[in-house]
Amino acid sequence: MKFQYYQTTSDYYLALQSGRIDTYAGPNPTSAYHVAVDGKTKIVGTVSGGGTIPADIAAMTKKGDGLVKALQQALDTVIKNGQYGEVLKRWNLTSEGLLASEVNPQGLPRR
């Protein structure tokens, strides 16, 4: 196996499409998006980048700005009413979905 590094997304997708590389390994969301919009590639497998710790995506607010609960409620609303799932399905990301939003899920110290 020979590793090759590219500076931009378009560089590695062009290399893949032109046959200069046989495979690409990178973040699932960007690959799933590319598959959904381009249709010239396919995902053949995934590996958790977080190991035993889930590699969830985070959203942050400024401490004390009062947005934490409102943001969590908004996210939970779109999860419960199905809009979140529709967006994930549209972009081939259903495997990335969460059942509910969480505030400080790892119990990290709040500073």
Secondary structure, 3 states (H helix, E strand, C coil): CCCCCCCCHHHHHHHHHHCCCCCCCCCHHHHHHHHHHHCCCCCCCCCCCCCCCCCCCCCCCCCCCCCHHHHHHHHHHHHHCCHHHHHHHHCCCHHHCCCCCCCCCCCCCCC
